[in-house]
Amino acid sequence: NGDRLPMPRSLTLLLEADDLSHASPAHVAACALVFFPAECVGWRTQWRGWLQQHPLLGKRQRAALDALAENFIGGSSAAAGARLDGLAFALRDCGPAAAPMTVSARIGTLCALLDGHFAVA
């Protein structure tokens, strides 16, 4: 209908769709969509991109946060030898979400929560 929603310059909007079966070719072209399968762009790409662009984090803080993410999100081997996979744990043991969330959305939420924490600190 041509209506536009005013948004502040500080707001970035990312829409994620499972498929575009009902989208018109004009809509797809206007959105400038680029598809990367999950196998090509995993959570680490999104996480490390956020780490690199964060203005309040130094080199040591980035390295420490990246190590924590690898240990608790990525399923890397822990010191005790047990595998920790926070994403699988959340999906398996934390009950159903109010709305289904992709891995990308979960990592984006984590980054937003950390942004809020670091902005106050």
PDB file as gemmi writes it, atoms N, CA and C in Angstrom:
CRYST1    1.000    1.000    1.000  90.00  90.00  90.00 P 1                      
ATOM      1  N   ASN A   1       0.811  -1.203   0.000  1.00  0.00           N  
ATOM      2  CA  ASN A   1       0.000   0.000   0.000  1.00  0.00           C  
ATOM      3  C   ASN A   1       0.853   1.266   0.000  1.00  0.00           C  
ATOM      4  N   GLY A   2       2.143   1.143   0.037  1.00  0.00           N  
ATOM      5  CA  GLY A   2       3.023   2.306  -0.046  1.00  0.00           C  
ATOM      6  C   GLY A   2       3.346   2.965   1.277  1.00  0.00           C  
ATOM      7  N   ASP A   3       2.767   2.486   2.378  1.00  0.00           N  
ATOM      8  CA  ASP A   3       3.073   3.072   3.685  1.00  0.00           C  
ATOM      9  C   ASP A   3       4.511   2.756   4.074  1.00  0.00           C  
ATOM     10  N   ARG A   4       5.143   3.709   4.729  1.00  0.00           N  
ATOM     11  CA  ARG A   4       6.509   3.511   5.205  1.00  0.00           C  
ATOM     12  C   ARG A   4       6.534   3.680   6.718  1.00  0.00           C  
ATOM     13  N   LEU A   5       7.347   2.876   7.342  1.00  0.00           N  
ATOM     14  CA  LEU A   5       7.510   2.962   8.785  1.00  0.00           C  
ATOM     15  C   LEU A   5       8.770   3.755   9.088  1.00  0.00           C  
ATOM     16  N   PRO A   6       8.643   4.844   9.835  1.00  0.00           N  
ATOM     17  CA  PRO A   6       9.858   5.603  10.171  1.00  0.00           C  
ATOM     18  C   PRO A   6      10.706   4.816  11.175  1.00  0.00           C  
ATOM     19  N   MET A   7      12.022   4.774  10.932  1.00  0.00           N  
ATOM     20  CA  MET A   7      12.937   4.080  11.819  1.00  0.00           C  
ATOM     21  C   MET A   7      14.152   4.972  12.055  1.00  0.00           C  
ATOM     22  N   PRO A   8      14.674   4.963  13.269  1.00  0.00           N  
ATOM     23  CA  PRO A   8      15.891   5.748  13.515  1.00  0.00           C  
ATOM     24  C   PRO A   8      17.077   5.150  12.757  1.00  0.00           C  
ATOM     25  N   ARG A   9      18.087   5.966  12.489  1.00  0.00           N  
ATOM     26  CA  ARG A   9      19.261   5.502  11.744  1.00  0.00           C  
ATOM     27  C   ARG A   9      20.013   4.398  12.497  1.00  0.00           C  
ATOM     28  N   SER A  10      19.875   4.361  13.807  1.00  0.00           N  
ATOM     29  CA  SER A  10      20.597   3.366  14.594  1.00  0.00           C  
ATOM     30  C   SER A  10      19.960   1.979  14.516  1.00  0.00           C  
ATOM     31  N   LEU A  11      18.775   1.869  13.908  1.00  0.00           N  
ATOM     32  CA  LEU A  11      18.074   0.592  13.831  1.00  0.00           C  
ATOM     33  C   LEU A  11      18.425  -0.127  12.541  1.00  0.00           C  
ATOM     34  N   THR A  12      18.807  -1.373  12.678  1.00  0.00           N  
ATOM     35  CA  THR A  12      19.062  -2.227  11.524  1.00  0.00           C  
ATOM     36  C   THR A  12      18.025  -3.333  11.550  1.00  0.00           C  
ATOM     37  N   LEU A  13      17.420  -3.572  10.430  1.00  0.00           N  
ATOM     38  CA  LEU A  13      16.362  -4.569  10.347  1.00  0.00           C  
ATOM     39  C   LEU A  13      16.837  -5.725   9.479  1.00  0.00           C  
ATOM     40  N   LEU A  14      16.775  -6.933  10.018  1.00  0.00           N  
ATOM     41  CA  LEU A  14      17.155  -8.127   9.292  1.00  0.00           C  
ATOM     42  C   LEU A  14      15.961  -9.064   9.292  1.00  0.00           C  
ATOM     43  N   LEU A  15      15.500  -9.422   8.116  1.00  0.00           N  
ATOM     44  CA  LEU A  15      14.380 -10.346   7.981  1.00  0.00           C  
ATOM     45  C   LEU A  15      14.913 -11.666   7.454  1.00  0.00           C  
ATOM     46  N   GLU A  16      14.469 -12.736   8.035  1.00  0.00           N  
ATOM     47  CA  GLU A  16      14.918 -14.054   7.624  1.00  0.00           C  
ATOM     48  C   GLU A  16      13.696 -14.868   7.240  1.00  0.00           C  
ATOM     49  N   ALA A  17      13.709 -15.422   6.037  1.00  0.00           N  
ATOM     50  CA  ALA A  17      12.567 -16.195   5.542  1.00  0.00           C  
ATOM     51  C   ALA A  17      13.015 -17.618   5.208  1.00  0.00           C  
ATOM     52  N   ASP A  18      12.105 -18.563   5.426  1.00  0.00           N  
ATOM     53  CA  ASP A  18      12.405 -19.948   5.081  1.00  0.00           C  
ATOM     54  C   ASP A  18      12.354 -20.168   3.572  1.00  0.00           C  
ATOM     55  N   ASP A  19      11.380 -19.540   2.921  1.00  0.00           N  
ATOM     56  CA  ASP A  19      11.293 -19.644   1.464  1.00  0.00           C  
ATOM     57  C   ASP A  19      10.597 -18.397   0.922  1.00  0.00           C  
ATOM     58  N   LEU A  20      10.675 -18.232  -0.362  1.00  0.00           N  
ATOM     59  CA  LEU A  20      10.070 -17.071  -1.018  1.00  0.00           C  
ATOM     60  C   LEU A  20       9.006 -17.511  -2.014  1.00  0.00           C  
ATOM     61  N   SER A  21       8.310 -18.589  -1.690  1.00  0.00           N  
ATOM     62  CA  SER A  21       7.340 -19.143  -2.630  1.00  0.00           C  
ATOM     63  C   SER A  21       6.172 -18.193  -2.899  1.00  0.00           C  
ATOM     64  N   HIS A  22       5.871 -17.297  -1.982  1.00  0.00           N  
ATOM     65  CA  HIS A  22       4.748 -16.379  -2.172  1.00  0.00           C  
ATOM     66  C   HIS A  22       5.189 -14.951  -2.485  1.00  0.00           C  
ATOM     67  N   ALA A  23       6.476 -14.736  -2.644  1.00  0.00           N  
ATOM     68  CA  ALA A  23       6.980 -13.392  -2.931  1.00  0.00           C  
ATOM     69  C   ALA A  23       7.002 -13.158  -4.444  1.00  0.00           C  
ATOM     70  N   SER A  24       6.648 -11.957  -4.828  1.00  0.00           N  
ATOM     71  CA  SER A  24       6.688 -11.611  -6.248  1.00  0.00           C  
ATOM     72  C   SER A  24       8.138 -11.349  -6.662  1.00  0.00           C  
ATOM     73  N   PRO A  25       8.455 -11.486  -7.947  1.00  0.00           N  
ATOM     74  CA  PRO A  25       9.821 -11.175  -8.401  1.00  0.00           C  
ATOM     75  C   PRO A  25      10.223  -9.734  -8.079  1.00  0.00           C  
ATOM     76  N   ALA A  26       9.289  -8.805  -8.162  1.00  0.00           N  
ATOM     77  CA  ALA A  26       9.600  -7.408  -7.849  1.00  0.00           C  
ATOM     78  C   ALA A  26       9.957  -7.250  -6.375  1.00  0.00           C  
ATOM     79  N   HIS A  27       9.231  -7.956  -5.520  1.00  0.00           N  
ATOM     80  CA  HIS A  27       9.503  -7.875  -4.081  1.00  0.00           C  
ATOM     81  C   HIS A  27      10.899  -8.439  -3.771  1.00  0.00           C  
ATOM     82  N   VAL A  28      11.224  -9.555  -4.374  1.00  0.00           N  
ATOM     83  CA  VAL A  28      12.534 -10.163  -4.148  1.00  0.00           C  
ATOM     84  C   VAL A  28      13.636  -9.220  -4.621  1.00  0.00           C  
ATOM     85  N   ALA A  29      13.453  -8.611  -5.788  1.00  0.00           N  
ATOM     86  CA  ALA A  29      14.461  -7.697  -6.318  1.00  0.00           C  
ATOM     87  C   ALA A  29      14.591  -6.451  -5.452  1.00  0.00           C  
ATOM     88  N   ALA A  30      13.484  -5.941  -4.941  1.00  0.00           N  
ATOM     89  CA  ALA A  30      13.518  -4.733  -4.112  1.00  0.00           C  
ATOM     90  C   ALA A  30      14.212  -4.985  -2.783  1.00  0.00           C  
ATOM     91  N   CYS A  31      14.114  -6.183  -2.282  1.00  0.00           N  
ATOM     92  CA  CYS A  31      14.742  -6.503  -1.002  1.00  0.00           C  
ATOM     93  C   CYS A  31      16.232  -6.797  -1.140  1.00  0.00           C  
ATOM     94  N   ALA A  32      16.700  -7.003  -2.325  1.00  0.00           N  
ATOM     95  CA  ALA A  32      18.107  -7.320  -2.581  1.00  0.00           C  
ATOM     96  C   ALA A  32      18.544  -8.498  -1.724  1.00  0.00           C  
ATOM     97  N   LEU A  33      17.853  -9.585  -1.873  1.00  0.00           N  
ATOM     98  CA  LEU A  33      18.130 -10.768  -1.070  1.00  0.00           C  
ATOM     99  C   LEU A  33      19.314 -11.545  -1.607  1.00  0.00           C  
ATOM    100  N   VAL A  34      20.095 -12.033  -0.701  1.00  0.00           N  
ATOM    101  CA  VAL A  34      21.207 -12.916  -1.023  1.00  0.00           C  
ATOM    102  C   VAL A  34      21.052 -14.141  -0.137  1.00  0.00           C  
ATOM    103  N   PHE A  35      21.080 -15.314  -0.735  1.00  0.00           N  
ATOM    104  CA  PHE A  35      20.888 -16.546   0.023  1.00  0.00           C  
ATOM    105  C   PHE A  35      22.220 -17.238   0.247  1.00  0.00           C  
ATOM    106  N   PHE A  36      22.504 -17.532   1.501  1.00  0.00           N  
ATOM    107  CA  PHE A  36      23.651 -18.352   1.867  1.00  0.00           C  
ATOM    108  C   PHE A  36      23.115 -19.502   2.699  1.00  0.00           C  
ATOM    109  N   PRO A  37      23.349 -20.736   2.298  1.00  0.00           N  
ATOM    110  CA  PRO A  37      22.886 -21.855   3.109  1.00  0.00           C  
ATOM    111  C   PRO A  37      23.578 -21.868   4.471  1.00  0.00           C  
ATOM    112  N   ALA A  38      22.908 -22.428   5.452  1.00  0.00           N  
ATOM    113  CA  ALA A  38      23.439 -22.471   6.815  1.00  0.00           C  
ATOM    114  C   ALA A  38      24.795 -23.163   6.871  1.00  0.00           C  
ATOM    115  N   GLU A  39      25.042 -24.102   5.952  1.00  0.00           N  
ATOM    116  CA  GLU A  39      26.323 -24.798   5.950  1.00  0.00           C  
ATOM    117  C   GLU A  39      27.466 -23.845   5.592  1.00  0.00           C  
ATOM    118  N   CYS A  40      27.168 -22.798   4.844  1.00  0.00           N  
ATOM    119  CA  CYS A  40      28.207 -21.840   4.421  1.00  0.00           C  
ATOM    120  C   CYS A  40      28.447 -20.750   5.459  1.00  0.00           C  
ATOM    121  N   VAL A  41      27.388 -20.320   6.107  1.00  0.00           N  
ATOM    122  CA  VAL A  41      27.492 -19.227   7.082  1.00  0.00           C  
ATOM    123  C   VAL A  41      26.902 -19.731   8.391  1.00  0.00           C  
ATOM    124  N   GLY A  42      27.757 -20.181   9.270  1.00  0.00           N  
ATOM    125  CA  GLY A  42      27.301 -20.694  10.555  1.00  0.00           C  
ATOM    126  C   GLY A  42      27.261 -19.595  11.605  1.00  0.00           C  
ATOM    127  N   TRP A  43      27.018 -19.998  12.821  1.00  0.00           N  
ATOM    128  CA  TRP A  43      26.907 -19.030  13.915  1.00  0.00           C  
ATOM    129  C   TRP A  43      28.229 -18.318  14.160  1.00  0.00           C  
ATOM    130  N   ARG A  44      29.352 -18.988  13.898  1.00  0.00           N  
ATOM    131  CA  ARG A  44      30.658 -18.378  14.159  1.00  0.00           C  
ATOM    132  C   ARG A  44      30.897 -17.142  13.287  1.00  0.00           C  
ATOM    133  N   THR A  45      30.441 -17.169  12.048  1.00  0.00           N  
ATOM    134  CA  THR A  45      30.603 -16.019  11.158  1.00  0.00           C  
ATOM    135  C   THR A  45      29.877 -14.806  11.721  1.00  0.00           C  
ATOM    136  N   GLN A  46      28.645 -15.004  12.144  1.00  0.00           N  
ATOM    137  CA  GLN A  46      27.848 -13.916  12.726  1.00  0.00           C  
ATOM    138  C   GLN A  46      28.484 -13.432  14.029  1.00  0.00           C  
ATOM    139  N   TRP A  47      28.883 -14.350  14.873  1.00  0.00           N  
ATOM    140  CA  TRP A  47      29.474 -14.026  16.174  1.00  0.00           C  
ATOM    141  C   TRP A  47      30.777 -13.253  16.009  1.00  0.00           C  
ATOM    142  N   ARG A  48      31.662 -13.737  15.156  1.00  0.00           N  
ATOM    143  CA  ARG A  48      32.960 -13.085  14.985  1.00  0.00           C  
ATOM    144  C   ARG A  48      32.827 -11.740  14.283  1.00  0.00           C  
ATOM    145  N   GLY A  49      31.840 -11.610  13.417  1.00  0.00           N  
ATOM    146  CA  GLY A  49      31.573 -10.305  12.813  1.00  0.00           C  
ATOM    147  C   GLY A  49      31.161  -9.294  13.857  1.00  0.00           C  
ATOM    148  N   TRP A  50      30.307  -9.720  14.795  1.00  0.00           N  
ATOM    149  CA  TRP A  50      29.880  -8.826  15.884  1.00  0.00           C  
ATOM    150  C   TRP A  50      31.077  -8.464  16.762  1.00  0.00           C  
ATOM    151  N   LEU A  51      31.897  -9.461  17.096  1.00  0.00           N  
ATOM    152  CA  LEU A  51      33.074  -9.202  17.935  1.00  0.00           C  
ATOM    153  C   LEU A  51      34.002  -8.169  17.292  1.00  0.00           C  
ATOM    154  N   GLN A  52      34.264  -8.333  16.000  1.00  0.00           N  
ATOM    155  CA  GLN A  52      35.207  -7.449  15.319  1.00  0.00           C  
ATOM    156  C   GLN A  52      34.711  -6.011  15.210  1.00  0.00           C  
ATOM    157  N   GLN A  53      33.405  -5.829  15.081  1.00  0.00           N  
ATOM    158  CA  GLN A  53      32.891  -4.470  14.897  1.00  0.00           C  
ATOM    159  C   GLN A  53      32.565  -3.764  16.202  1.00  0.00           C  
ATOM    160  N   HIS A  54      32.618  -4.462  17.332  1.00  0.00           N  
ATOM    161  CA  HIS A  54      32.206  -3.844  18.592  1.00  0.00           C  
ATOM    162  C   HIS A  54      33.251  -2.830  19.051  1.00  0.00           C  
ATOM    163  N   PRO A  55      32.852  -1.559  19.214  1.00  0.00           N  
ATOM    164  CA  PRO A  55      33.825  -0.511  19.532  1.00  0.00           C  
ATOM    165  C   PRO A  55      34.345  -0.540  20.973  1.00  0.00           C  
ATOM    166  N   LEU A  56      33.635  -1.180  21.882  1.00  0.00           N  
ATOM    167  CA  LEU A  56      34.023  -1.142  23.294  1.00  0.00           C  
ATOM    168  C   LEU A  56      34.898  -2.320  23.713  1.00  0.00           C  
ATOM    169  N   LEU A  57      35.156  -3.244  22.808  1.00  0.00           N  
ATOM    170  CA  LEU A  57      35.929  -4.430  23.163  1.00  0.00           C  
ATOM    171  C   LEU A  57      37.358  -4.309  22.661  1.00  0.00           C  
ATOM    172  N   GLY A  58      38.295  -4.627  23.542  1.00  0.00           N  
ATOM    173  CA  GLY A  58      39.697  -4.677  23.154  1.00  0.00           C  
ATOM    174  C   GLY A  58      40.059  -6.069  22.665  1.00  0.00           C  
ATOM    175  N   LYS A  59      41.293  -6.224  22.269  1.00  0.00           N  
ATOM    176  CA  LYS A  59      41.762  -7.501  21.727  1.00  0.00           C  
ATOM    177  C   LYS A  59      41.614  -8.635  22.739  1.00  0.00           C  
ATOM    178  N   ARG A  60      41.965  -8.379  23.989  1.00  0.00           N  
ATOM    179  CA  ARG A  60      41.868  -9.422  25.026  1.00  0.00           C  
ATOM    180  C   ARG A  60      40.417  -9.795  25.314  1.00  0.00           C  
ATOM    181  N   GLN A  61      39.536  -8.791  25.356  1.00  0.00           N  
ATOM    182  CA  GLN A  61      38.116  -9.074  25.604  1.00  0.00           C  
ATOM    183  C   GLN A  61      37.514  -9.883  24.460  1.00  0.00           C  
ATOM    184  N   ARG A  62      37.883  -9.531  23.228  1.00  0.00           N  
ATOM    185  CA  ARG A  62      37.383 -10.285  22.067  1.00  0.00           C  
ATOM    186  C   ARG A  62      37.833 -11.742  22.134  1.00  0.00           C  
ATOM    187  N   ALA A  63      39.107 -11.939  22.461  1.00  0.00           N  
ATOM    188  CA  ALA A  63      39.638 -13.303  22.543  1.00  0.00           C  
ATOM    189  C   ALA A  63      38.947 -14.098  23.652  1.00  0.00           C  
ATOM    190  N   ALA A  64      38.717 -13.463  24.794  1.00  0.00           N  
ATOM    191  CA  ALA A  64      38.057 -14.152  25.914  1.00  0.00           C  
ATOM    192  C   ALA A  64      36.613 -14.502  25.561  1.00  0.00           C  
ATOM    193  N   LEU A  65      35.884 -13.564  24.970  1.00  0.00           N  
ATOM    194  CA  LEU A  65      34.492 -13.840  24.586  1.00  0.00           C  
ATOM    195  C   LEU A  65      34.423 -14.914  23.504  1.00  0.00           C  
ATOM    196  N   ASP A  66      35.357 -14.881  22.573  1.00  0.00           N  
ATOM    197  CA  ASP A  66      35.354 -15.886  21.512  1.00  0.00           C  
ATOM    198  C   ASP A  66      35.625 -17.280  22.096  1.00  0.00           C  
ATOM    199  N   ALA A  67      36.542 -17.369  23.045  1.00  0.00           N  
ATOM    200  CA  ALA A  67      36.816 -18.659  23.692  1.00  0.00           C  
ATOM    201  C   ALA A  67      35.595 -19.160  24.455  1.00  0.00           C  
ATOM    202  N   LEU A  68      34.906 -18.262  25.152  1.00  0.00           N  
ATOM    203  CA  LEU A  68      33.692 -18.658  25.872  1.00  0.00           C  
ATOM    204  C   LEU A  68      32.615 -19.147  24.907  1.00  0.00           C  
ATOM    205  N   ALA A  69      32.451 -18.417  23.795  1.00  0.00           N  
ATOM    206  CA  ALA A  69      31.446 -18.817  22.807  1.00  0.00           C  
ATOM    207  C   ALA A  69      31.780 -20.187  22.222  1.00  0.00           C  
ATOM    208  N   GLU A  70      33.042 -20.413  21.888  1.00  0.00           N  
ATOM    209  CA  GLU A  70      33.442 -21.721  21.357  1.00  0.00           C  
ATOM    210  C   GLU A  70      33.144 -22.832  22.351  1.00  0.00           C  
ATOM    211  N   ASN A  71      33.400 -22.567  23.618  1.00  0.00           N  
ATOM    212  CA  ASN A  71      33.219 -23.581  24.644  1.00  0.00           C  
ATOM    213  C   ASN A  71      31.744 -23.858  24.930  1.00  0.00           C  
ATOM    214  N   PHE A  72      30.938 -22.803  25.054  1.00  0.00           N  
ATOM    215  CA  PHE A  72      29.572 -22.991  25.523  1.00  0.00           C  
ATOM    216  C   PHE A  72      28.514 -22.972  24.429  1.00  0.00           C  
ATOM    217  N   ILE A  73      28.822 -22.414  23.275  1.00  0.00           N  
ATOM    218  CA  ILE A  73      27.856 -22.402  22.179  1.00  0.00           C  
ATOM    219  C   ILE A  73      28.219 -23.459  21.148  1.00  0.00           C  
ATOM    220  N   GLY A  74      29.498 -23.526  20.817  1.00  0.00           N  
ATOM    221  CA  GLY A  74      29.912 -24.291  19.663  1.00  0.00           C  
ATOM    222  C   GLY A  74      30.110 -25.767  19.825  1.00  0.00           C  
ATOM    223  N   GLY A  75      30.078 -26.278  21.026  1.00  0.00           N  
ATOM    224  CA  GLY A  75      30.271 -27.708  21.193  1.00  0.00           C  
ATOM    225  C   GLY A  75      31.722 -28.127  21.149  1.00  0.00           C  
ATOM    226  N   SER A  76      32.634 -27.202  21.450  1.00  0.00           N  
ATOM    227  CA  SER A  76      34.048 -27.570  21.501  1.00  0.00           C  
ATOM    228  C   SER A  76      34.312 -28.432  22.726  1.00  0.00           C  
ATOM    229  N   SER A  77      35.413 -29.103  22.719  1.00  0.00           N  
ATOM    230  CA  SER A  77      35.761 -29.943  23.862  1.00  0.00           C  
ATOM    231  C   SER A  77      36.084 -29.071  25.067  1.00  0.00           C  
ATOM    232  N   ALA A  78      35.489 -29.386  26.176  1.00  0.00           N  
ATOM    233  CA  ALA A  78      35.769 -28.683  27.426  1.00  0.00           C  
ATOM    234  C   ALA A  78      36.976 -29.328  28.097  1.00  0.00           C  
ATOM    235  N   ALA A  79      37.482 -28.685  29.133  1.00  0.00           N  
ATOM    236  CA  ALA A  79      38.667 -29.195  29.839  1.00  0.00           C  
ATOM    237  C   ALA A  79      38.420 -30.594  30.402  1.00  0.00           C  
ATOM    238  N   ALA A  80      37.198 -30.849  30.857  1.00  0.00           N  
ATOM    239  CA  ALA A  80      36.889 -32.145  31.450  1.00  0.00           C  
ATOM    240  C   ALA A  80      36.636 -33.214  30.389  1.00  0.00           C  
ATOM    241  N   GLY A  81      36.651 -32.832  29.117  1.00  0.00           N  
ATOM    242  CA  GLY A  81      36.437 -33.800  28.054  1.00  0.00           C  
ATOM    243  C   GLY A  81      34.994 -33.914  27.613  1.00  0.00           C  
ATOM    244  N   ALA A  82      34.061 -33.292  28.313  1.00  0.00           N  
ATOM    245  CA  ALA A  82      32.652 -33.358  27.913  1.00  0.00           C  
ATOM    246  C   ALA A  82      32.395 -32.343  26.803  1.00  0.00           C  
ATOM    247  N   ARG A  83      31.490 -32.688  25.909  1.00  0.00           N  
ATOM    248  CA  ARG A  83      31.119 -31.751  24.853  1.00  0.00           C  
ATOM    249  C   ARG A  83      29.983 -30.868  25.345  1.00  0.00           C  
ATOM    250  N   LEU A  84      30.194 -29.571  25.207  1.00  0.00           N  
ATOM    251  CA  LEU A  84      29.171 -28.609  25.574  1.00  0.00           C  
ATOM    252  C   LEU A  84      28.630 -28.006  24.291  1.00  0.00           C  
ATOM    253  N   ASP A  85      27.334 -28.037  24.089  1.00  0.00           N  
ATOM    254  CA  ASP A  85      26.715 -27.447  22.912  1.00  0.00           C  
ATOM    255  C   ASP A  85      25.481 -26.704  23.381  1.00  0.00           C  
ATOM    256  N   GLY A  86      25.665 -25.419  23.642  1.00  0.00           N  
ATOM    257  CA  GLY A  86      24.588 -24.607  24.191  1.00  0.00           C  
ATOM    258  C   GLY A  86      23.387 -24.496  23.287  1.00  0.00           C  
ATOM    259  N   LEU A  87      23.600 -24.433  21.982  1.00  0.00           N  
ATOM    260  CA  LEU A  87      22.469 -24.336  21.054  1.00  0.00           C  
ATOM    261  C   LEU A  87      21.642 -25.617  21.076  1.00  0.00           C  
ATOM    262  N   ALA A  88      22.306 -26.764  21.050  1.00  0.00           N  
ATOM    263  CA  ALA A  88      21.579 -28.032  21.102  1.00  0.00           C  
ATOM    264  C   ALA A  88      20.874 -28.190  22.447  1.00  0.00           C  
ATOM    265  N   PHE A  89      21.527 -27.780  23.531  1.00  0.00           N  
ATOM    266  CA  PHE A  89      20.911 -27.856  24.851  1.00  0.00           C  
ATOM    267  C   PHE A  89      19.638 -27.010  24.905  1.00  0.00           C  
ATOM    268  N   ALA A  90      19.707 -25.781  24.392  1.00  0.00           N  
ATOM    269  CA  ALA A  90      18.538 -24.901  24.419  1.00  0.00           C  
ATOM    270  C   ALA A  90      17.384 -25.495  23.626  1.00  0.00           C  
ATOM    271  N   LEU A  91      17.678 -26.078  22.489  1.00  0.00           N  
ATOM    272  CA  LEU A  91      16.624 -26.671  21.672  1.00  0.00           C  
ATOM    273  C   LEU A  91      16.054 -27.935  22.307  1.00  0.00           C  
ATOM    274  N   ARG A  92      16.909 -28.715  22.952  1.00  0.00           N  
ATOM    275  CA  ARG A  92      16.505 -30.007  23.489  1.00  0.00           C  
ATOM    276  C   ARG A  92      15.879 -29.920  24.882  1.00  0.00           C  
ATOM    277  N   ASP A  93      16.456 -29.091  25.785  1.00  0.00           N  
ATOM    278  CA  ASP A  93      16.109 -29.175  27.197  1.00  0.00           C  
ATOM    279  C   ASP A  93      15.416 -27.952  27.791  1.00  0.00           C  
ATOM    280  N   CYS A  94      15.286 -26.885  27.046  1.00  0.00           N  
ATOM    281  CA  CYS A  94      14.728 -25.667  27.637  1.00  0.00           C  
ATOM    282  C   CYS A  94      13.259 -25.448  27.303  1.00  0.00           C  
ATOM    283  N   GLY A  95      12.600 -26.448  26.789  1.00  0.00           N  
ATOM    284  CA  GLY A  95      11.183 -26.326  26.491  1.00  0.00           C  
ATOM    285  C   GLY A  95      10.959 -25.554  25.202  1.00  0.00           C  
ATOM    286  N   PRO A  96       9.709 -25.542  24.755  1.00  0.00           N  
ATOM    287  CA  PRO A  96       9.414 -24.868  23.488  1.00  0.00           C  
ATOM    288  C   PRO A  96       9.520 -23.350  23.630  1.00  0.00           C  
ATOM    289  N   ALA A  97      10.019 -22.726  22.584  1.00  0.00           N  
ATOM    290  CA  ALA A  97      10.092 -21.268  22.557  1.00  0.00           C  
ATOM    291  C   ALA A  97       8.720 -20.715  22.230  1.00  0.00           C  
ATOM    292  N   ALA A  98       8.486 -19.468  22.620  1.00  0.00           N  
ATOM    293  CA  ALA A  98       7.215 -18.824  22.294  1.00  0.00           C  
ATOM    294  C   ALA A  98       7.028 -18.765  20.784  1.00  0.00           C  
ATOM    295  N   ALA A  99       8.115 -18.578  20.067  1.00  0.00           N  
ATOM    296  CA  ALA A  99       8.113 -18.605  18.604  1.00  0.00           C  
ATOM    297  C   ALA A  99       9.379 -19.314  18.164  1.00  0.00           C  
ATOM    298  N   PRO A 100       9.314 -20.090  17.102  1.00  0.00           N  
ATOM    299  CA  PRO A 100      10.530 -20.770  16.645  1.00  0.00           C  
ATOM    300  C   PRO A 100      11.627 -19.767  16.308  1.00  0.00           C  
ATOM    301  N   MET A 101      12.849 -20.083  16.706  1.00  0.00           N  
ATOM    302  CA  MET A 101      13.993 -19.205  16.443  1.00  0.00           C  
ATOM    303  C   MET A 101      15.067 -19.983  15.706  1.00  0.00           C  
ATOM    304  N   THR A 102      15.613 -19.365  14.693  1.00  0.00           N  
ATOM    305  CA  THR A 102      16.741 -19.969  13.990  1.00  0.00           C  
ATOM    306  C   THR A 102      18.003 -19.763  14.823  1.00  0.00           C  
ATOM    307  N   VAL A 103      19.051 -20.466  14.469  1.00  0.00           N  
ATOM    308  CA  VAL A 103      20.333 -20.284  15.146  1.00  0.00           C  
ATOM    309  C   VAL A 103      20.801 -18.841  14.971  1.00  0.00           C  
ATOM    310  N   SER A 104      20.620 -18.305  13.775  1.00  0.00           N  
ATOM    311  CA  SER A 104      21.004 -16.922  13.510  1.00  0.00           C  
ATOM    312  C   SER A 104      20.270 -15.953  14.439  1.00  0.00           C  
ATOM    313  N   ALA A 105      18.987 -16.189  14.651  1.00  0.00           N  
ATOM    314  CA  ALA A 105      18.217 -15.325  15.549  1.00  0.00           C  
ATOM    315  C   ALA A 105      18.695 -15.456  16.989  1.00  0.00           C  
ATOM    316  N   ARG A 106      19.050 -16.660  17.404  1.00  0.00           N  
ATOM    317  CA  ARG A 106      19.548 -16.865  18.767  1.00  0.00           C  
ATOM    318  C   ARG A 106      20.883 -16.144  18.984  1.00  0.00           C  
ATOM    319  N   ILE A 107      21.777 -16.230  18.006  1.00  0.00           N  
ATOM    320  CA  ILE A 107      23.068 -15.551  18.126  1.00  0.00           C  
ATOM    321  C   ILE A 107      22.856 -14.034  18.078  1.00  0.00           C  
ATOM    322  N   GLY A 108      21.957 -13.570  17.238  1.00  0.00           N  
ATOM    323  CA  GLY A 108      21.641 -12.141  17.183  1.00  0.00           C  
ATOM    324  C   GLY A 108      21.103 -11.633  18.508  1.00  0.00           C  
ATOM    325  N   THR A 109      20.270 -12.432  19.166  1.00  0.00           N  
ATOM    326  CA  THR A 109      19.738 -12.056  20.474  1.00  0.00           C  
ATOM    327  C   THR A 109      20.854 -12.001  21.516  1.00  0.00           C  
ATOM    328  N   LEU A 110      21.740 -12.979  21.486  1.00  0.00           N  
ATOM    329  CA  LEU A 110      22.885 -12.964  22.405  1.00  0.00           C  
ATOM    330  C   LEU A 110      23.721 -11.703  22.202  1.00  0.00           C  
ATOM    331  N   CYS A 111      23.995 -11.356  20.951  1.00  0.00           N  
ATOM    332  CA  CYS A 111      24.784 -10.154  20.656  1.00  0.00           C  
ATOM    333  C   CYS A 111      24.073  -8.897  21.141  1.00  0.00           C  
ATOM    334  N   ALA A 112      22.762  -8.832  20.952  1.00  0.00           N  
ATOM    335  CA  ALA A 112      21.996  -7.664  21.411  1.00  0.00           C  
ATOM    336  C   ALA A 112      22.022  -7.559  22.935  1.00  0.00           C  
ATOM    337  N   LEU A 113      21.917  -8.691  23.628  1.00  0.00           N  
ATOM    338  CA  LEU A 113      21.988  -8.675  25.091  1.00  0.00           C  
ATOM    339  C   LEU A 113      23.360  -8.195  25.558  1.00  0.00           C  
ATOM    340  N   LEU A 114      24.402  -8.683  24.919  1.00  0.00           N  
ATOM    341  CA  LEU A 114      25.759  -8.237  25.279  1.00  0.00           C  
ATOM    342  C   LEU A 114      25.963  -6.767  24.945  1.00  0.00           C  
ATOM    343  N   ASP A 115      25.414  -6.299  23.827  1.00  0.00           N  
ATOM    344  CA  ASP A 115      25.483  -4.864  23.494  1.00  0.00           C  
ATOM    345  C   ASP A 115      24.892  -4.026  24.612  1.00  0.00           C  
ATOM    346  N   GLY A 116      23.732  -4.439  25.103  1.00  0.00           N  
ATOM    347  CA  GLY A 116      23.083  -3.709  26.190  1.00  0.00           C  
ATOM    348  C   GLY A 116      23.920  -3.718  27.460  1.00  0.00           C  
ATOM    349  N   HIS A 117      24.531  -4.848  27.744  1.00  0.00           N  
ATOM    350  CA  HIS A 117      25.380  -4.955  28.942  1.00  0.00           C  
ATOM    351  C   HIS A 117      26.603  -4.057  28.830  1.00  0.00           C  
ATOM    352  N   PHE A 118      27.275  -4.097  27.679  1.00  0.00           N  
ATOM    353  CA  PHE A 118      28.489  -3.322  27.516  1.00  0.00           C  
ATOM    354  C   PHE A 118      28.203  -1.827  27.440  1.00  0.00           C  
ATOM    355  N   ALA A 119      27.035  -1.444  26.945  1.00  0.00           N  
ATOM    356  CA  ALA A 119      26.683  -0.029  26.847  1.00  0.00           C  
ATOM    357  C   ALA A 119      26.522   0.591  28.240  1.00  0.00           C  
ATOM    358  N   VAL A 120      26.057  -0.214  29.202  1.00  0.00           N  
ATOM    359  CA  VAL A 120      25.826   0.273  30.560  1.00  0.00           C  
ATOM    360  C   VAL A 120      27.117   0.259  31.373  1.00  0.00           C  
ATOM    361  N   ALA A 121      27.967  -0.718  31.108  1.00  0.00           N  
ATOM    362  CA  ALA A 121      29.188  -0.905  31.901  1.00  0.00           C  
ATOM    363  C   ALA A 121      30.154   0.262  31.773  1.00  0.00           C  
TER     364      ALA A 121                                                      
END                                                                             
